[in-house]
Amino acid sequence: MPDDVRAAVRPAEIEVDPEAGLLRILWQDEHESIYELPALRPHCPCAVCQGEMGIPGVVNDATTFTQEQSTLVDIQEIGRYALQLIWADGHQTGYYTFTLLRSLCPCETCRAARARNAQ
């Protein structure tokens, strides 16, 4: 991976505002991503949520999460590549890689780029 791409997916700062339900990441390339925590919960990459080896996960477009399931109680950095989000319902097995988080950036610029790439 080229150094400039690697820098784009490494956080310079990570802040959680549990009262507002927000996760803010300032990336090393100075891009800022602000995620609503309930919007991150459906993207949990663990095998239970997303499935594995041909077995579907329990999360799909129709899944509705409770307040407890979408409330963050802790966050841990895993190595130099991911965040472990620990939800109030005890779910904590998904490691949200920095690459995944960057790809989920909800800002208008990133949403427009994803729309262009989908065409």
N, CA, C and O atoms as CSV, one atom per row, in Angstrom:
chain,resi,resn,atom,element,x,y,z
A,1,MET,N,N,0.844,-1.169,0.000
A,1,MET,CA,C,0.000,0.000,0.000
A,1,MET,C,C,0.891,1.236,0.000
A,1,MET,O,O,1.796,1.338,0.829
A,2,PRO,N,N,0.656,2.175,-0.911
A,2,PRO,CA,C,1.471,3.394,-0.955
A,2,PRO,C,C,1.335,4.194,0.340
A,2,PRO,O,O,0.305,4.135,1.010
A,3,ASP,N,N,2.390,4.946,0.684
A,3,ASP,CA,C,2.399,5.704,1.936
A,3,ASP,C,C,1.264,6.708,2.027
A,3,ASP,O,O,0.705,6.897,3.107
A,4,ASP,N,N,0.898,7.371,0.903
A,4,ASP,CA,C,-0.168,8.369,0.966
A,4,ASP,C,C,-1.522,7.724,1.239
A,4,ASP,O,O,-2.352,8.322,1.924
A,5,VAL,N,N,-1.767,6.531,0.728
A,5,VAL,CA,C,-3.006,5.808,1.005
A,5,VAL,C,C,-3.006,5.323,2.448
A,5,VAL,O,O,-4.022,5.420,3.136
A,6,ARG,N,N,-1.889,4.810,2.901
A,6,ARG,CA,C,-1.773,4.353,4.291
A,6,ARG,C,C,-2.054,5.509,5.251
A,6,ARG,O,O,-2.732,5.312,6.260
A,7,ALA,N,N,-1.551,6.702,4.963
A,7,ALA,CA,C,-1.798,7.865,5.813
A,7,ALA,C,C,-3.272,8.228,5.833
A,7,ALA,O,O,-3.788,8.669,6.860
A,8,ALA,N,N,-3.950,8.048,4.718
A,8,ALA,CA,C,-5.372,8.384,4.645
A,8,ALA,C,C,-6.200,7.518,5.578
A,8,ALA,O,O,-7.262,7.944,6.032
A,9,VAL,N,N,-5.740,6.320,5.869
A,9,VAL,CA,C,-6.519,5.427,6.714
A,9,VAL,C,C,-5.922,5.258,8.109
A,9,VAL,O,O,-6.185,4.260,8.780
A,10,ARG,N,N,-5.124,6.222,8.543
A,10,ARG,CA,C,-4.599,6.225,9.916
A,10,ARG,C,C,-5.137,7.461,10.623
A,10,ARG,O,O,-4.967,8.581,10.140
A,11,PRO,N,N,-5.782,7.262,11.763
A,11,PRO,CA,C,-6.290,8.417,12.499
A,11,PRO,C,C,-5.169,9.227,13.143
A,11,PRO,O,O,-4.181,8.671,13.622
A,12,ALA,N,N,-5.337,10.531,13.147
A,12,ALA,CA,C,-4.471,11.413,13.918
A,12,ALA,C,C,-5.114,11.670,15.279
A,12,ALA,O,O,-4.423,11.817,16.287
A,13,GLU,N,N,-6.453,11.721,15.294
A,13,GLU,CA,C,-7.211,11.930,16.535
A,13,GLU,C,C,-8.488,11.107,16.485
A,13,GLU,O,O,-9.094,10.942,15.427
A,14,ILE,N,N,-8.890,10.593,17.641
A,14,ILE,CA,C,-10.153,9.868,17.776
A,14,ILE,C,C,-10.845,10.423,19.010
A,14,ILE,O,O,-10.268,10.443,20.097
A,15,GLU,N,N,-12.081,10.872,18.842
A,15,GLU,CA,C,-12.850,11.405,19.961
A,15,GLU,C,C,-14.247,10.799,19.940
A,15,GLU,O,O,-14.857,10.641,18.882
A,16,VAL,N,N,-14.740,10.464,21.125
A,16,VAL,CA,C,-16.104,9.961,21.258
A,16,VAL,C,C,-16.888,10.939,22.112
A,16,VAL,O,O,-16.418,11.375,23.163
A,17,ASP,N,N,-18.081,11.282,21.658
A,17,ASP,CA,C,-18.995,12.113,22.440
A,17,ASP,C,C,-20.226,11.259,22.710
A,17,ASP,O,O,-21.169,11.266,21.918
A,18,PRO,N,N,-20.228,10.516,23.830
A,18,PRO,CA,C,-21.331,9.596,24.090
A,18,PRO,C,C,-22.679,10.296,24.260
A,18,PRO,O,O,-23.708,9.744,23.871
A,19,GLU,N,N,-22.691,11.500,24.835
A,19,GLU,CA,C,-23.950,12.212,25.013
A,19,GLU,C,C,-24.589,12.563,23.674
A,19,GLU,O,O,-25.805,12.463,23.513
A,20,ALA,N,N,-23.766,12.971,22.720
A,20,ALA,CA,C,-24.271,13.311,21.388
A,20,ALA,C,C,-24.377,12.083,20.494
A,20,ALA,O,O,-24.986,12.146,19.426
A,21,GLY,N,N,-23.789,10.962,20.920
A,21,GLY,CA,C,-23.815,9.746,20.105
A,21,GLY,C,C,-22.952,9.846,18.865
A,21,GLY,O,O,-23.334,9.374,17.794
A,22,LEU,N,N,-21.767,10.469,19.011
A,22,LEU,CA,C,-20.899,10.709,17.857
A,22,LEU,C,C,-19.493,10.168,18.087
A,22,LEU,O,O,-18.979,10.157,19.206
A,23,LEU,N,N,-18.892,9.720,16.990
A,23,LEU,CA,C,-17.483,9.349,16.936
A,23,LEU,C,C,-16.845,10.252,15.889
A,23,LEU,O,O,-17.295,10.306,14.744
A,24,ARG,N,N,-15.790,10.962,16.294
A,24,ARG,CA,C,-15.079,11.854,15.373
A,24,ARG,C,C,-13.680,11.308,15.151
A,24,ARG,O,O,-12.954,11.010,16.098
A,25,ILE,N,N,-13.317,11.184,13.882
A,25,ILE,CA,C,-11.950,10.787,13.533
A,25,ILE,C,C,-11.368,11.854,12.617
A,25,ILE,O,O,-11.921,12.170,11.564
A,26,LEU,N,N,-10.233,12.400,13.052
A,26,LEU,CA,C,-9.445,13.267,12.188
A,26,LEU,C,C,-8.342,12.382,11.644
A,26,LEU,O,O,-7.505,11.879,12.393
A,27,TRP,N,N,-8.348,12.196,10.333
A,27,TRP,CA,C,-7.382,11.311,9.689
A,27,TRP,C,C,-6.066,12.039,9.470
A,27,TRP,O,O,-6.028,13.269,9.473
A,28,GLN,N,N,-4.996,11.295,9.282
A,28,GLN,CA,C,-3.669,11.897,9.095
A,28,GLN,C,C,-3.593,12.765,7.854
A,28,GLN,O,O,-2.737,13.646,7.766
A,29,ASP,N,N,-4.488,12.527,6.880
A,29,ASP,CA,C,-4.499,13.393,5.698
A,29,ASP,C,C,-5.370,14.631,5.920
A,29,ASP,O,O,-5.672,15.362,4.976
A,30,GLU,N,N,-5.775,14.862,7.183
A,30,GLU,CA,C,-6.546,16.017,7.639
A,30,GLU,C,C,-8.023,15.962,7.261
A,30,GLU,O,O,-8.742,16.942,7.460
A,31,HIS,N,N,-8.482,14.855,6.729
A,31,HIS,CA,C,-9.909,14.675,6.475
A,31,HIS,C,C,-10.591,14.371,7.812
A,31,HIS,O,O,-10.038,13.647,8.640
A,32,GLU,N,N,-11.777,14.915,8.020
A,32,GLU,CA,C,-12.517,14.681,9.252
A,32,GLU,C,C,-13.778,13.874,8.952
A,32,GLU,O,O,-14.541,14.202,8.043
A,33,SER,N,N,-13.980,12.821,9.728
A,33,SER,CA,C,-15.185,11.994,9.629
A,33,SER,C,C,-15.921,12.066,10.958
A,33,SER,O,O,-15.330,11.865,12.019
A,34,ILE,N,N,-17.212,12.355,10.890
A,34,ILE,CA,C,-18.042,12.372,12.091
A,34,ILE,C,C,-19.170,11.376,11.869
A,34,ILE,O,O,-20.020,11.551,10.996
A,35,TYR,N,N,-19.152,10.321,12.688
A,35,TYR,CA,C,-20.104,9.226,12.550
A,35,TYR,C,C,-21.143,9.290,13.655
A,35,TYR,O,O,-20.803,9.535,14.813
A,36,GLU,N,N,-22.400,9.074,13.312
A,36,GLU,CA,C,-23.433,8.859,14.315
A,36,GLU,C,C,-23.294,7.404,14.745
A,36,GLU,O,O,-23.315,6.505,13.905
A,37,LEU,N,N,-23.153,7.169,16.035
A,37,LEU,CA,C,-22.904,5.808,16.533
A,37,LEU,C,C,-23.979,4.813,16.111
A,37,LEU,O,O,-23.639,3.693,15.730
A,38,PRO,N,N,-25.272,5.175,16.162
A,38,PRO,CA,C,-26.277,4.202,15.701
A,38,PRO,C,C,-26.104,3.800,14.232
A,38,PRO,O,O,-26.499,2.704,13.836
A,39,ALA,N,N,-25.516,4.683,13.431
A,39,ALA,CA,C,-25.276,4.359,12.019
A,39,ALA,C,C,-24.108,3.392,11.847
A,39,ALA,O,O,-24.030,2.698,10.833
A,40,LEU,N,N,-23.202,3.334,12.817
A,40,LEU,CA,C,-22.074,2.403,12.735
A,40,LEU,C,C,-22.463,0.986,13.142
A,40,LEU,O,O,-21.903,0.016,12.630
A,41,ARG,N,N,-23.415,0.863,14.057
A,41,ARG,CA,C,-23.757,-0.460,14.602
A,41,ARG,C,C,-24.132,-1.480,13.523
A,41,ARG,O,O,-23.690,-2.626,13.616
A,42,PRO,N,N,-24.929,-1.123,12.501
A,42,PRO,CA,C,-25.269,-2.116,11.466
A,42,PRO,C,C,-24.075,-2.572,10.626
A,42,PRO,O,O,-24.162,-3.573,9.914
A,43,HIS,N,N,-22.975,-1.848,10.706
A,43,HIS,CA,C,-21.780,-2.194,9.928
A,43,HIS,C,C,-20.789,-3.037,10.716
A,43,HIS,O,O,-19.665,-3.258,10.263
A,44,CYS,N,N,-21.196,-3.510,11.898
A,44,CYS,CA,C,-20.293,-4.349,12.684
A,44,CYS,C,C,-19.798,-5.489,11.799
A,44,CYS,O,O,-20.600,-6.251,11.260
A,45,PRO,N,N,-18.479,-5.609,11.647
A,45,PRO,CA,C,-17.935,-6.597,10.712
A,45,PRO,C,C,-17.777,-8.007,11.270
A,45,PRO,O,O,-17.209,-8.867,10.597
A,46,CYS,N,N,-18.265,-8.267,12.481
A,46,CYS,CA,C,-18.047,-9.595,13.067
A,46,CYS,C,C,-18.839,-10.670,12.315
A,46,CYS,O,O,-19.777,-10.372,11.576
A,47,ALA,N,N,-18.443,-11.906,12.522
A,47,ALA,CA,C,-19.069,-13.042,11.837
A,47,ALA,C,C,-20.532,-13.198,12.217
A,47,ALA,O,O,-21.345,-13.588,11.379
A,48,VAL,N,N,-20.885,-12.903,13.454
A,48,VAL,CA,C,-22.288,-13.019,13.868
A,48,VAL,C,C,-23.137,-12.013,13.104
A,48,VAL,O,O,-24.204,-12.361,12.598
A,49,CYS,N,N,-22.683,-10.789,13.016
A,49,CYS,CA,C,-23.461,-9.745,12.348
A,49,CYS,C,C,-23.451,-9.883,10.823
A,49,CYS,O,O,-24.502,-9.781,10.191
A,50,GLN,N,N,-22.295,-10.108,10.235
A,50,GLN,CA,C,-22.176,-10.111,8.772
A,50,GLN,C,C,-22.161,-11.496,8.153
A,50,GLN,O,O,-22.339,-11.635,6.943
A,51,GLY,N,N,-21.952,-12.524,8.966
A,51,GLY,CA,C,-21.888,-13.876,8.435
A,51,GLY,C,C,-20.484,-14.260,8.039
A,51,GLY,O,O,-19.577,-13.430,7.982
A,52,GLU,N,N,-20.327,-15.549,7.766
A,52,GLU,CA,C,-19.034,-16.036,7.289
A,52,GLU,C,C,-19.215,-17.415,6.679
A,52,GLU,O,O,-20.148,-18.141,7.021
A,53,MET,N,N,-18.322,-17.766,5.781
A,53,MET,CA,C,-18.270,-19.089,5.151
A,53,MET,C,C,-19.641,-19.527,4.620
A,53,MET,O,O,-20.056,-20.671,4.808
A,54,GLY,N,N,-20.336,-18.596,3.952
A,54,GLY,CA,C,-21.616,-18.911,3.335
A,54,GLY,C,C,-22.811,-18.869,4.281
A,54,GLY,O,O,-23.949,-19.041,3.845
A,55,ILE,N,N,-22.571,-18.648,5.550
A,55,ILE,CA,C,-23.662,-18.564,6.516
A,55,ILE,C,C,-23.983,-17.088,6.716
A,55,ILE,O,O,-23.109,-16.316,7.111
A,56,PRO,N,N,-25.234,-16.681,6.446
A,56,PRO,CA,C,-25.566,-15.257,6.585
A,56,PRO,C,C,-25.510,-14.801,8.039
A,56,PRO,O,O,-25.721,-15.581,8.967
A,57,GLY,N,N,-25.226,-13.536,8.204
A,57,GLY,CA,C,-25.205,-12.945,9.537
A,57,GLY,C,C,-26.601,-12.558,9.981
A,57,GLY,O,O,-27.561,-12.677,9.221
A,58,VAL,N,N,-26.707,-12.098,11.205
A,58,VAL,CA,C,-28.007,-11.731,11.759
A,58,VAL,C,C,-28.416,-10.302,11.397
A,58,VAL,O,O,-29.564,-9.918,11.625
A,59,VAL,N,N,-27.504,-9.515,10.842
A,59,VAL,CA,C,-27.812,-8.130,10.478
A,59,VAL,C,C,-28.093,-8.049,8.987
A,59,VAL,O,O,-27.317,-8.539,8.166
A,60,ASN,N,N,-29.222,-7.418,8.648
A,60,ASN,CA,C,-29.555,-7.154,7.252
A,60,ASN,C,C,-30.267,-5.806,7.177
A,60,ASN,O,O,-30.364,-5.099,8.180
A,61,ASP,N,N,-30.760,-5.449,6.005
A,61,ASP,CA,C,-31.389,-4.134,5.831
A,61,ASP,C,C,-32.619,-3.941,6.708
A,61,ASP,O,O,-32.992,-2.804,6.998
A,62,ALA,N,N,-33.249,-5.015,7.129
A,62,ALA,CA,C,-34.458,-4.919,7.951
A,62,ALA,C,C,-34.170,-4.903,9.455
A,62,ALA,O,O,-35.088,-4.731,10.257
A,63,THR,N,N,-32.919,-5.077,9.835
A,63,THR,CA,C,-32.563,-5.140,11.255
A,63,THR,C,C,-32.791,-3.783,11.924
A,63,THR,O,O,-32.372,-2.741,11.418
A,64,THR,N,N,-33.457,-3.826,13.058
A,64,THR,CA,C,-33.667,-2.644,13.880
A,64,THR,C,C,-32.906,-2.841,15.191
A,64,THR,O,O,-33.010,-3.888,15.829
A,65,PHE,N,N,-32.158,-1.845,15.574
A,65,PHE,CA,C,-31.363,-1.923,16.792
A,65,PHE,C,C,-32.029,-1.143,17.917
A,65,PHE,O,O,-32.619,-0.085,17.695
A,66,THR,N,N,-31.925,-1.677,19.117
A,66,THR,CA,C,-32.444,-0.990,20.295
A,66,THR,C,C,-31.474,0.109,20.701
A,66,THR,O,O,-30.356,0.193,20.192
A,67,GLN,N,N,-31.920,0.943,21.620
A,67,GLN,CA,C,-31.038,1.995,22.154
A,67,GLN,C,C,-29.789,1.376,22.769
A,67,GLN,O,O,-28.684,1.883,22.580
A,68,GLU,N,N,-29.963,0.280,23.505
A,68,GLU,CA,C,-28.835,-0.390,24.149
A,68,GLU,C,C,-27.849,-0.940,23.119
A,68,GLU,O,O,-26.636,-0.891,23.328
A,69,GLN,N,N,-28.364,-1.456,22.021
A,69,GLN,CA,C,-27.505,-2.029,20.983
A,69,GLN,C,C,-26.729,-0.977,20.209
A,69,GLN,O,O,-25.725,-1.297,19.573
A,70,SER,N,N,-27.174,0.262,20.251
A,70,SER,CA,C,-26.490,1.310,19.480
A,70,SER,C,C,-25.873,2.391,20.374
A,70,SER,O,O,-25.543,3.483,19.910
A,71,THR,N,N,-25.725,2.068,21.661
A,71,THR,CA,C,-25.060,2.980,22.592
A,71,THR,C,C,-23.654,2.457,22.863
A,71,THR,O,O,-23.476,1.319,23.299
A,72,LEU,N,N,-22.673,3.288,22.603
A,72,LEU,CA,C,-21.277,2.911,22.801
A,72,LEU,C,C,-20.881,3.145,24.256
A,72,LEU,O,O,-21.125,4.218,24.809
A,73,VAL,N,N,-20.265,2.127,24.873
A,73,VAL,CA,C,-19.808,2.281,26.254
A,73,VAL,C,C,-18.287,2.342,26.368
A,73,VAL,O,O,-17.757,2.831,27.365
A,74,ASP,N,N,-17.588,1.849,25.355
A,74,ASP,CA,C,-16.129,1.904,25.379
A,74,ASP,C,C,-15.602,1.728,23.966
A,74,ASP,O,O,-16.300,1.251,23.071
A,75,ILE,N,N,-14.367,2.121,23.796
A,75,ILE,CA,C,-13.693,1.976,22.505
A,75,ILE,C,C,-12.232,1.653,22.789
A,75,ILE,O,O,-11.611,2.259,23.662
A,76,GLN,N,N,-11.693,0.702,22.051
A,76,GLN,CA,C,-10.298,0.293,22.203
A,76,GLN,C,C,-9.629,0.296,20.830
A,76,GLN,O,O,-10.216,-0.142,19.841
A,77,GLU,N,N,-8.405,0.792,20.785
A,77,GLU,CA,C,-7.654,0.697,19.535
A,77,GLU,C,C,-7.010,-0.683,19.489
A,77,GLU,O,O,-6.401,-1.122,20.464
A,78,ILE,N,N,-7.144,-1.355,18.368
A,78,ILE,CA,C,-6.587,-2.690,18.158
A,78,ILE,C,C,-5.384,-2.538,17.234
A,78,ILE,O,O,-5.517,-2.228,16.050
A,79,GLY,N,N,-4.228,-2.764,17.803
A,79,GLY,CA,C,-3.000,-2.606,17.011
A,79,GLY,C,C,-2.967,-1.236,16.370
A,79,GLY,O,O,-3.335,-0.232,16.980
A,80,ARG,N,N,-2.524,-1.215,15.144
A,80,ARG,CA,C,-2.479,0.034,14.375
A,80,ARG,C,C,-3.426,-0.034,13.202
A,80,ARG,O,O,-3.206,0.610,12.176
A,81,TYR,N,N,-4.513,-0.839,13.358
A,81,TYR,CA,C,-5.358,-1.036,12.194
A,81,TYR,C,C,-6.856,-0.973,12.446
A,81,TYR,O,O,-7.622,-0.946,11.482
A,82,ALA,N,N,-7.314,-0.948,13.697
A,82,ALA,CA,C,-8.759,-1.040,13.918
A,82,ALA,C,C,-9.184,-0.461,15.260
A,82,ALA,O,O,-8.365,-0.209,16.144
A,83,LEU,N,N,-10.494,-0.261,15.379
A,83,LEU,CA,C,-11.124,0.094,16.640
A,83,LEU,C,C,-12.092,-1.014,17.024
A,83,LEU,O,O,-12.814,-1.545,16.180
A,84,GLN,N,N,-12.100,-1.352,18.289
A,84,GLN,CA,C,-13.082,-2.280,18.822
A,84,GLN,C,C,-14.129,-1.420,19.527
A,84,GLN,O,O,-13.838,-0.765,20.528
A,85,LEU,N,N,-15.342,-1.430,18.996
A,85,LEU,CA,C,-16.431,-0.673,19.593
A,85,LEU,C,C,-17.185,-1.604,20.531
A,85,LEU,O,O,-17.596,-2.697,20.139
A,86,ILE,N,N,-17.359,-1.172,21.747
A,86,ILE,CA,C,-18.029,-1.992,22.754
A,86,ILE,C,C,-19.376,-1.348,23.047
A,86,ILE,O,O,-19.452,-0.238,23.575
A,87,TRP,N,N,-20.433,-2.067,22.695
A,87,TRP,CA,C,-21.795,-1.554,22.780
A,87,TRP,C,C,-22.417,-1.904,24.128
A,87,TRP,O,O,-21.983,-2.847,24.790
A,88,ALA,N,N,-23.427,-1.146,24.532
A,88,ALA,CA,C,-24.054,-1.312,25.841
A,88,ALA,C,C,-24.703,-2.683,26.025
A,88,ALA,O,O,-24.887,-3.125,27.160
A,89,ASP,N,N,-25.050,-3.358,24.943
A,89,ASP,CA,C,-25.637,-4.698,25.065
A,89,ASP,C,C,-24.568,-5.781,25.245
A,89,ASP,O,O,-24.893,-6.966,25.316
A,90,GLY,N,N,-23.288,-5.376,25.319
A,90,GLY,CA,C,-22.194,-6.317,25.522
A,90,GLY,C,C,-21.534,-6.775,24.237
A,90,GLY,O,O,-20.502,-7.445,24.284
A,91,HIS,N,N,-22.101,-6.431,23.088
A,91,HIS,CA,C,-21.512,-6.846,21.810
A,91,HIS,C,C,-20.192,-6.109,21.602
A,91,HIS,O,O,-20.134,-4.883,21.700
A,92,GLN,N,N,-19.121,-6.876,21.309
A,92,GLN,CA,C,-17.801,-6.256,21.156
A,92,GLN,C,C,-16.872,-7.032,20.246
A,92,GLN,O,O,-15.665,-6.794,20.259
A,93,THR,N,N,-17.396,-7.946,19.461
A,93,THR,CA,C,-16.510,-8.807,18.680
A,93,THR,C,C,-16.104,-8.233,17.326
A,93,THR,O,O,-15.235,-8.790,16.656
A,94,GLY,N,N,-16.719,-7.131,16.917
A,94,GLY,CA,C,-16.369,-6.569,15.619
A,94,GLY,C,C,-15.218,-5.595,15.700
A,94,GLY,O,O,-15.256,-4.648,16.486
A,95,TYR,N,N,-14.201,-5.816,14.899
A,95,TYR,CA,C,-13.092,-4.873,14.799
A,95,TYR,C,C,-13.327,-4.019,13.557
A,95,TYR,O,O,-13.254,-4.511,12.431
A,96,TYR,N,N,-13.606,-2.757,13.770
A,96,TYR,CA,C,-13.845,-1.823,12.676
A,96,TYR,C,C,-12.483,-1.334,12.195
A,96,TYR,O,O,-11.875,-0.468,12.824
A,97,THR,N,N,-12.005,-1.882,11.089
A,97,THR,CA,C,-10.693,-1.467,10.596
A,97,THR,C,C,-10.753,0.001,10.186
A,97,THR,O,O,-11.816,0.531,9.865
A,98,PHE,N,N,-9.599,0.636,10.205
A,98,PHE,CA,C,-9.550,2.033,9.782
A,98,PHE,C,C,-9.967,2.154,8.319
A,98,PHE,O,O,-10.582,3.147,7.931
A,99,THR,N,N,-9.639,1.163,7.515
A,99,THR,CA,C,-10.053,1.174,6.114
A,99,THR,C,C,-11.579,1.135,6.015
A,99,THR,O,O,-12.170,1.877,5.230
A,100,LEU,N,N,-12.216,0.271,6.809
A,100,LEU,CA,C,-13.683,0.212,6.816
A,100,LEU,C,C,-14.269,1.546,7.274
A,100,LEU,O,O,-15.175,2.080,6.632
A,101,LEU,N,N,-13.762,2.081,8.371
A,101,LEU,CA,C,-14.295,3.344,8.876
A,101,LEU,C,C,-14.144,4.464,7.856
A,101,LEU,O,O,-15.060,5.263,7.663
A,102,ARG,N,N,-12.996,4.519,7.208
A,102,ARG,CA,C,-12.804,5.569,6.186
A,102,ARG,C,C,-13.787,5.377,5.040
A,102,ARG,O,O,-14.306,6.354,4.500
A,103,SER,N,N,-14.049,4.130,4.665
A,103,SER,CA,C,-14.988,3.868,3.567
A,103,SER,C,C,-16.429,4.208,3.943
A,103,SER,O,O,-17.268,4.401,3.063
A,104,LEU,N,N,-16.720,4.281,5.235
A,104,LEU,CA,C,-18.062,4.614,5.711
A,104,LEU,C,C,-18.228,6.100,6.030
A,104,LEU,O,O,-19.285,6.512,6.506
A,105,CYS,N,N,-17.206,6.901,5.775
A,105,CYS,CA,C,-17.279,8.322,6.107
A,105,CYS,C,C,-18.565,8.920,5.552
A,105,CYS,O,O,-18.836,8.818,4.356
A,106,PRO,N,N,-19.364,9.548,6.426
A,106,PRO,CA,C,-20.652,10.062,5.985
A,106,PRO,C,C,-20.634,11.479,5.411
A,106,PRO,O,O,-21.688,12.014,5.067
A,107,CYS,N,N,-19.464,12.088,5.305
A,107,CYS,CA,C,-19.436,13.469,4.814
A,107,CYS,C,C,-19.897,13.522,3.351
A,107,CYS,O,O,-19.851,12.525,2.631
A,108,GLU,N,N,-20.333,14.692,2.943
A,108,GLU,CA,C,-20.866,14.871,1.592
A,108,GLU,C,C,-19.824,14.528,0.522
A,108,GLU,O,O,-20.166,13.912,-0.488
A,109,THR,N,N,-18.571,14.912,0.722
A,109,THR,CA,C,-17.520,14.639,-0.255
A,109,THR,C,C,-17.338,13.133,-0.451
A,109,THR,O,O,-17.247,12.657,-1.583
A,110,CYS,N,N,-17.286,12.392,0.646
A,110,CYS,CA,C,-17.095,10.937,0.545
A,110,CYS,C,C,-18.330,10.244,-0.027
A,110,CYS,O,O,-18.209,9.302,-0.810
A,111,ARG,N,N,-19.525,10.714,0.365
A,111,ARG,CA,C,-20.748,10.117,-0.207
A,111,ARG,C,C,-20.804,10.337,-1.716
A,111,ARG,O,O,-21.192,9.438,-2.462
A,112,ALA,N,N,-20.422,11.517,-2.162
A,112,ALA,CA,C,-20.417,11.812,-3.603
A,112,ALA,C,C,-19.418,10.938,-4.323
A,112,ALA,O,O,-19.707,10.440,-5.411
A,113,ALA,N,N,-18.234,10.738,-3.734
A,113,ALA,CA,C,-17.206,9.895,-4.354
A,113,ALA,C,C,-17.701,8.447,-4.441
A,113,ALA,O,O,-17.482,7.787,-5.457
A,114,ARG,N,N,-18.362,7.944,-3.396
A,114,ARG,CA,C,-18.905,6.574,-3.449
A,114,ARG,C,C,-19.957,6.457,-4.538
A,114,ARG,O,O,-20.005,5.450,-5.245
A,115,ALA,N,N,-20.799,7.468,-4.682
A,115,ALA,CA,C,-21.842,7.452,-5.722
A,115,ALA,C,C,-21.217,7.438,-7.116
A,115,ALA,O,O,-21.681,6.719,-8.001
A,116,ARG,N,N,-20.166,8.234,-7.309
A,116,ARG,CA,C,-19.475,8.246,-8.599
A,116,ARG,C,C,-18.847,6.879,-8.896
A,116,ARG,O,O,-18.927,6.386,-10.021
A,117,ASN,N,N,-18.233,6.283,-7.896
A,117,ASN,CA,C,-17.561,4.993,-8.083
A,117,ASN,C,C,-18.551,3.858,-8.311
A,117,ASN,O,O,-18.198,2.838,-8.903
A,118,ALA,N,N,-19.773,4.023,-7.850
A,118,ALA,CA,C,-20.798,2.972,-8.012
A,118,ALA,C,C,-21.369,2.957,-9.424
A,118,ALA,O,O,-22.011,1.986,-9.823
A,119,GLN,N,N,-21.141,4.019,-10.176
A,119,GLN,CA,C,-21.704,4.099,-11.530
A,119,GLN,C,C,-20.910,3.303,-12.509
A,119,GLN,O,O,-21.249,3.263,-13.692
